[in-house]
Amino acid sequence: MAEEHEVDVVVVGLGPGGEHVAASLARAGLSVVGLDERLVGGECPYYGCVPSKMMIRAAGALAEARRVPELAGSAEVVPDWTVVADRIRDEATDDWDDAVAVQRLRDAGATFVRGHGRFDGLGRVRVASADGEQVFVVRRGVVLNTGTAPAVPPIEGLAGTPYWTNRDVARVRALPASLAVLGGGAIGCELAQAFARFGVRVSLIEAAPRLLGPEEPEAAAVVEEALAADGIDLRTGAGVNGVRHDGAFTLDLADGSTVGADALLVATGRRPNLADLGLDSVGLDPKARSLATDERMRVTDGIWAIGDITGKGAFTHVSMYQADVAVRDLTGADGPWADYRAVSWATFTDPEVGRVGVSEQQARDAGLRVATATTDLASSSRGWLHKAGNAGLIKLVADLDRGILVGATAVGPCGGEVVGALVTAVHAEVPLATLRTMHLAYPTFHRAIGSALANLG
C-alpha cells in the first residue's frame, strides 16, 4: 500500500513555470512537493530555447563574418560545430544534469520527487518513483505544468527510423552532410538556417502553402527569401507520403518528387502531456488538447494549470507569467490576473520575427474596423546604414474604433527587440495619437515604427 503524505500543494511538472511556482510557494511558507520524471527546468534549458539559441548565435556569427567582404574587407570563415556542441553541454545543460536545479528547489524549501505523478481522485496525487509509490493528499491544490513533447506525424515508414526531434539536435556533436527538416514553423526554420550556415545541405519541407503559418504573410515572405539565400531548398505546399531509411533518408513527397538526406529532423509541432495524468478521475478530459483556465489559472476547484497545456502560447515567458498569477491566487493576493491581449513572441531566424497581439486576419475575423500599415526596414536610415543583412519590415494592425494598436510585427536584424516598444503600445492601449508624438532615437531600427505609424494615415 502506498504511503500517504499531507501537503499544501503539489506541482506536477517542473518546467520553468512549475519550478517557479514550487519555489515561490515554498518561500511563502507552504509545504510544497514538486514532481517531475524528467529534468527539473523542463524543455527550455536542456532541449529548447537555450541550446537552440546558442546554435543560432554561432550561426549568426558565421553569417556576419561572410558579410565582411561587402562591408569591411575580407575574412576567412571555417565553421566548427564542436565549439557549439561543447558550449551546449558545458554551459547550458551541465551535460543534461539537473542537480543544480534540484538543489535550488530544495534550498527554497520545496520537496522534490522524481517520478510520474497522476491524479488519484480530487485532492490526491499518486507518484510512481524509483522508491516506490507515494500518495500526496493536498490541502490547497494541485498545479499542473506538464508541458508538451515533440509531435511526430503518422507518415508511412517514419516510425522506427533514427529521425531527430529538437531533443536529439541538442546533443548532436557531428554534423551530417545533408539534412531534411520536416516542418516550417519557428523551430524548423531556426534550426534549418543554423545548420545551413554551418555548411550542411538543408531541405525544408512544409505541407502548408508558406512557412511560419501563424505569422503575417509579409513576415513569412521575408524569412523565406532569407532562407533561400542561405542555400536552403524550400519545399512549401509539399505533403510527405512516406519515409524510407537505408543508411540515409528518402522522403517521398505528394507531388511525386523525393528528397534525400543523411539526417531527418522532425519539427512538426508539439503535443500536450495530458494523456496519463488521471484527468478522468477529477472530471477532466484526458484527450483534451489544452486545459481551459480562468483569469486566476484555475481549471476547477483545487486544480491550477500553467504553461503550454493552457493553450495560451507555448513560450517560456507565458509560463512564467502564468506562474506568478497562480502563486498570487494560491497565496491569497489580490491580482493582477491573467491578460493575454499583448502576448508577444520572437522567432530567431535571421532576420528575426517579433510579434505581439493579433494578426491582421485575426483582427478582421474578430469584426474590428481594421487599418494596417507596413514600412520597409531596409529603406529606413538604420537599414541603409546596416546594409548587408538589412531585410525586414514593420507591420501595424490598428483598431480604428478605439484608436489603438491591437497587433504588430517587427522583422529585421533586431526584430525580437524592436517589438518590445510595440508590446508596450498594445498592452497599455496607448492611443495612436500619443504614439505618433514619440521621440524615436536616430538612427535606430525602432525609428521605423514612426514611419509605419505615419503610413496608417
C-alpha positions in Angstrom: 0.0 0.0 0.0 1.3 3.4 -1.0 2.4 5.7 1.9 0.3 8.8 2.2 1.6 12.3 3.0 -0.5 15.5 3.6 0.9 18.7 2.0 -0.4 22.1 0.9 0.4 22.0 -2.8 1.7 19.5 -5.3 3.2 20.9 -8.5 3.2 18.3 -11.3 5.8 19.2 -13.9 8.8 21.4 -13.2 9.4 23.3 -16.4 10.3 27.0 -15.8 6.8 27.9 -14.7 6.3 24.9 -12.4 9.7 25.3 -10.8 8.9 29.0 -10.2 5.5 28.1 -8.6 7.0 25.4 -6.3 9.9 27.6 -5.1 7.7 30.7 -4.6 5.1 28.9 -2.7 7.7 27.2 -0.5 9.3 30.5 0.3 5.9 31.8 1.2 5.7 29.1 3.9 3.6 26.5 2.3 4.5 22.8 2.3 5.2 22.0 -1.4 6.0 18.9 -3.3 7.4 19.2 -6.9 7.2 16.2 -9.2 8.9 15.6 -12.5 10.1 12.4 -14.2 12.4 14.3 -16.5 14.8 17.2 -15.8 13.9 20.0 -13.5 13.8 23.1 -15.6 11.9 21.4 -18.4 12.4 21.6 -22.2 13.7 25.1 -22.4 17.1 25.0 -20.8 18.0 21.4 -21.9 16.5 20.9 -25.3 14.7 24.0 -26.4 15.2 27.8 -26.1 18.7 27.8 -24.6 20.5 25.2 -26.8 18.9 26.3 -30.0 19.7 30.0 -29.4 23.3 29.0 -28.8 23.3 27.3 -32.2 21.6 30.4 -33.7 24.1 32.8 -32.1 27.0 30.8 -33.5 25.4 30.5 -37.0 24.8 34.2 -36.9 28.4 34.9 -36.2 29.4 32.9 -39.3 26.8 34.8 -41.4 28.2 38.2 -40.2 31.8 37.1 -41.0 30.7 36.2 -44.5 29.3 39.8 -44.9 32.7 41.3 -44.3 33.6 41.5 -48.0 30.6 43.7 -48.6 31.3 46.0 -45.7 34.9 45.8 -44.5 37.5 43.9 -46.4 37.9 40.1 -46.3 37.6 37.3 -43.9 38.1 33.5 -43.9 35.3 31.5 -42.3 35.9 28.0 -41.1 32.9 26.5 -39.2 33.5 24.2 -36.3 30.4 22.7 -34.7 32.3 21.2 -31.8 32.6 24.7 -30.3 28.8 24.9 -30.3 28.3 21.3 -29.0 30.8 21.9 -26.2 29.1 25.1 -25.2 25.7 23.5 -25.1 27.0 20.6 -23.0 29.1 22.6 -20.6 27.4 26.0 -20.2 23.7 25.3 -20.9 22.9 21.8 -19.7 25.7 20.6 -17.4 25.8 17.6 -19.6 22.0 17.2 -19.1 22.3 17.0 -15.4 19.7 18.9 -13.3 21.5 18.6 -9.9 21.8 22.4 -9.6 18.1 23.0 -10.4 17.1 20.3 -7.9 19.2 21.8 -5.2 17.8 25.3 -6.0 14.3 23.9 -5.5 15.2 22.3 -2.2 17.0 25.4 -1.0 13.7 27.2 -1.5 12.1 24.8 0.9 10.2 22.5 -1.5 10.4 18.7 -1.6 11.4 17.2 -4.9 10.3 13.7 -6.0 11.5 12.4 -9.4 8.7 10.3 -10.8 5.4 10.3 -12.7 2.5 11.9 -11.0 -1.2 11.4 -11.8 -4.4 12.2 -10.1 -5.9 9.6 -7.8 -9.2 11.4 -7.4 -9.8 15.0 -6.2 -7.1 16.3 -4.0 -4.9 13.2 -4.3 -1.8 12.7 -6.5 -0.2 9.3 -6.8 3.5 9.2 -7.7 5.5 6.3 -9.1 9.2 6.7 -8.5 12.3 4.6 -8.1 11.5 4.5 -4.3 8.0 3.0 -5.0 4.6 4.6 -4.8 3.5 7.6 -2.7 0.2 9.4 -2.5 0.1 13.1 -1.6 -3.1 14.5 -0.2 -3.3 18.2 -0.8 -4.8 20.8 1.5 -4.9 23.7 -1.1 -4.5 22.2 -4.5 -2.5 20.8 -7.5 -0.7 22.9 -10.1 -0.2 21.3 -13.5 2.8 22.3 -15.6 3.3 19.1 -17.6 4.2 20.9 -20.9 4.4 19.3 -24.3 6.5 16.8 -26.2 7.5 16.7 -29.9 4.6 15.7 -32.1 5.6 13.1 -34.8 3.1 12.8 -37.7 1.9 9.3 -38.7 3.8 9.2 -42.0 4.3 5.8 -43.5 7.7 4.4 -42.8 8.7 7.2 -40.3 8.3 5.2 -37.1 11.4 3.2 -36.3 13.8 5.3 -38.3 16.5 7.3 -36.5 14.9 10.7 -37.1 15.7 13.6 -34.8 13.5 15.9 -32.8 14.7 19.0 -31.1 15.8 16.9 -28.2 18.2 14.9 -30.3 19.5 18.0 -32.1 20.6 19.5 -28.8 23.0 16.6 -28.3 24.5 16.5 -31.9 28.2 16.6 -31.9 29.0 15.8 -35.6 27.0 17.4 -38.4 25.6 15.4 -41.2 26.5 16.4 -44.8 22.8 16.9 -45.6 19.6 17.4 -43.5 15.9 17.3 -44.3 13.8 19.3 -42.0 10.1 18.4 -41.8 8.1 21.4 -40.6 8.4 25.0 -41.4 7.3 26.5 -38.1 9.6 28.5 -35.8 11.7 25.5 -34.7 12.1 24.1 -38.2 13.1 27.5 -39.7 15.5 28.4 -37.0 17.4 25.1 -37.0 17.3 24.8 -40.8 19.1 28.1 -41.1 21.6 27.4 -38.3 22.6 24.1 -39.9 22.8 25.6 -43.4 25.1 28.3 -42.2 27.4 25.6 -40.8 27.7 24.1 -44.3 25.0 21.4 -44.1 22.9 21.0 -47.3 19.4 21.6 -46.0 16.0 20.8 -47.4 13.0 22.3 -45.6 9.6 20.7 -46.2 6.4 22.3 -45.2 2.9 21.0 -46.0 1.2 24.4 -45.8 1.5 26.9 -48.6 4.1 29.0 -46.7 6.5 28.9 -43.8 5.7 30.4 -40.4 1.9 29.9 -40.7 1.0 31.9 -37.5 2.9 35.0 -38.7 1.8 37.7 -41.0 2.3 36.7 -44.7 4.6 39.6 -45.3 6.9 38.4 -42.5 6.9 34.9 -43.8 7.9 36.1 -47.2 10.9 37.9 -45.9 12.1 34.9 -44.0 11.6 32.6 -47.0 13.8 34.8 -49.1 16.5 34.8 -46.4 16.4 31.0 -46.0 16.7 30.6 -49.8 19.6 33.0 -49.8 21.3 30.7 -47.3 21.1 27.9 -49.8 18.1 26.0 -48.2 16.0 24.0 -50.6 12.5 25.2 -49.7 9.5 22.9 -50.4 6.3 24.6 -49.4 2.9 23.1 -50.1 4.6 19.7 -50.0 3.0 16.8 -48.3 5.1 13.8 -47.4 3.6 10.4 -48.3 6.3 8.2 -46.9 9.8 8.0 -45.4 12.4 5.4 -46.2 15.7 4.8 -44.4 18.6 2.6 -45.6 21.5 4.4 -44.0 20.2 7.6 -45.4 16.7 9.1 -45.6 14.4 9.4 -48.6 11.2 11.4 -48.3 8.5 10.7 -50.9 6.6 13.8 -51.5 3.0 14.0 -52.6 3.9 15.7 -55.9 5.9 12.6 -56.9 9.3 14.1 -56.1 11.8 12.9 -53.5 14.2 14.5 -51.0 17.2 12.6 -49.9 19.3 13.4 -46.8 21.7 11.9 -44.3 19.6 13.0 -41.4 16.0 14.0 -40.8 14.7 16.5 -38.2 11.0 16.3 -37.4 9.8 19.7 -36.3 6.0 19.4 -36.9 4.7 20.9 -33.7 4.1 19.7 -30.1 1.6 17.6 -28.3 0.4 18.3 -24.8 1.4 15.9 -22.0 -2.1 15.3 -20.7 -2.9 11.7 -21.6 -1.5 10.0 -18.5 -2.4 12.4 -15.7 -5.5 10.6 -14.4 -7.6 13.6 -15.5 -10.7 11.5 -15.8 -10.6 10.8 -12.1 -11.1 14.5 -11.4 -13.8 15.1 -14.1 -11.4 16.4 -16.9 -10.9 15.1 -20.4 -7.6 13.2 -20.8 -7.9 13.6 -24.6 -8.1 17.4 -24.5 -5.6 19.5 -26.5 -5.4 22.0 -23.6 -6.9 22.8 -20.2 -9.2 25.8 -20.1 -8.3 28.1 -17.2 -9.9 31.2 -15.7 -8.0 34.5 -15.1 -6.5 33.0 -11.9 -5.2 30.0 -13.8 -7.8 27.7 -12.1 -9.1 24.8 -14.1 -11.6 23.7 -11.5 -11.7 23.7 -7.7 -8.3 22.8 -6.3 -6.6 22.5 -9.7 -4.5 25.1 -11.5 -2.7 24.8 -14.8 0.1 26.9 -16.3 2.4 26.7 -19.4 1.9 25.1 -22.7 -1.0 22.9 -21.6 -3.2 26.0 -21.2 -3.1 26.8 -25.0 -2.1 30.4 -24.4 1.2 30.2 -26.2 4.0 27.6 -25.9 6.5 30.1 -24.7 8.6 30.2 -21.5 7.7 33.8 -20.8 4.0 32.9 -20.9 4.6 30.0 -18.5 6.5 32.3 -16.1 3.8 35.0 -16.3 1.1 32.4 -15.6 3.2 31.0 -12.7 3.1 34.4 -11.0 -0.7 34.6 -11.4 -1.1 31.1 -9.9 1.2 32.0 -7.0 -0.8 35.1 -6.3 -4.1 33.2 -6.2 -2.7 30.4 -4.0 -1.3 32.8 -1.5 -4.4 35.0 -1.3 -3.0 38.0 -3.2 -5.4 40.4 -5.0 -4.3 40.1 -8.6 -3.5 41.3 -11.1 -4.9 38.4 -13.0 -4.1 36.9 -16.4 -4.5 39.1 -19.5 -3.5 37.9 -23.0 -4.2 40.9 -25.1 -0.5 41.6 -25.7 1.2 38.2 -25.8 4.5 38.5 -27.7 7.0 36.1 -29.1 10.0 36.0 -31.3 11.3 33.6 -34.0 15.1 33.7 -34.1 15.7 33.4 -37.7 17.9 35.9 -39.4 16.1 38.2 -39.8 14.2 37.8 -36.5 10.5 38.0 -36.4 8.9 39.7 -33.4 5.2 39.6 -33.0 2.6 40.9 -30.5 -1.2 40.7 -30.3 -3.4 39.7 -33.2 -2.6 39.4 -36.9 -4.5 41.4 -39.5 -6.6 38.4 -40.3 -7.4 37.7 -36.7 -8.4 41.3 -36.2 -10.7 41.2 -39.2 -12.2 37.8 -38.1 -13.0 39.4 -34.7 -15.1 42.1 -36.5 -12.8 45.0 -35.8 -12.6 48.0 -38.1 -9.1 47.5 -39.1 -6.3 49.6 -40.6 -2.9 48.3 -41.3 0.4 49.9 -42.4 3.8 48.4 -43.4 7.2 50.0 -43.7 10.3 48.5 -45.3 13.2 48.3 -42.7 15.9 48.2 -45.4 14.7 51.6 -46.5 15.0 53.1 -43.1 18.0 55.2 -42.0 19.4 52.4 -39.9 18.6 49.8 -42.5 20.5 51.8 -45.1 23.5 52.1 -42.8 23.3 48.4 -41.8 23.4 47.3 -45.5 24.2 43.6 -45.6 21.5 41.6 -43.8 19.1 44.5 -43.5 16.0 42.9 -44.8 12.9 43.4 -42.8 9.7 45.3 -42.2 7.3 46.6 -39.5 3.6 46.0 -39.8 1.0 47.6 -37.6 -2.6 46.4 -37.0 -4.9 49.1 -35.6 -8.5 49.1 -34.3 -9.8 52.3 -35.8 -12.9 52.5 -33.5 -10.7 52.6 -30.4 -7.7 54.3 -32.0 -5.2 51.8 -30.7 -2.8 49.1 -31.9 -4.1 45.6 -31.4 -1.2 43.8 -33.1 2.2 44.4 -34.7 5.1 42.6 -36.3 8.8 43.6 -36.5 11.1 41.7 -38.9 14.7 42.6 -39.1 18.2 42.1 -37.5 16.7 43.0 -34.1 13.1 42.2 -34.7 12.7 40.5 -31.3 14.0 43.6 -29.6 12.1 46.2 -31.7 8.8 44.6 -31.0 9.3 45.5 -27.3 8.1 49.0 -27.9 5.1 47.7 -29.7 4.3 45.3 -26.9 4.0 48.3 -24.6 1.7 50.1 -27.0 -0.6 47.1 -27.4 -0.6 46.2 -23.7 -1.2 49.7 -22.4 -3.6 50.5 -25.3 -1.7 53.7 -26.0 -3.7 55.9 -28.3 -2.4 56.2 -31.9 -2.3 60.0 -31.4 0.1 59.6 -28.5 2.3 57.0 -30.3 2.7 59.5 -33.2 4.3 62.0 -30.8 7.1 59.6 -29.6 10.7 60.7 -29.9 12.4 57.7 -31.5 16.2 57.9 -31.5 18.0 58.4 -34.8 19.4 56.2 -36.3 17.8 53.1 -34.8 15.7 50.3 -36.1 13.0 51.4 -33.7 12.7 54.6 -35.6 10.9 52.7 -38.4 7.9 52.4 -36.1 7.3 56.1 -36.7 7.3 55.6 -40.4 4.8 52.8 -40.1 2.6 55.0 -37.9 2.7 57.7 -40.5 1.6 55.2 -43.1 -1.6 54.4 -41.0 -2.9 57.7 -42.3 
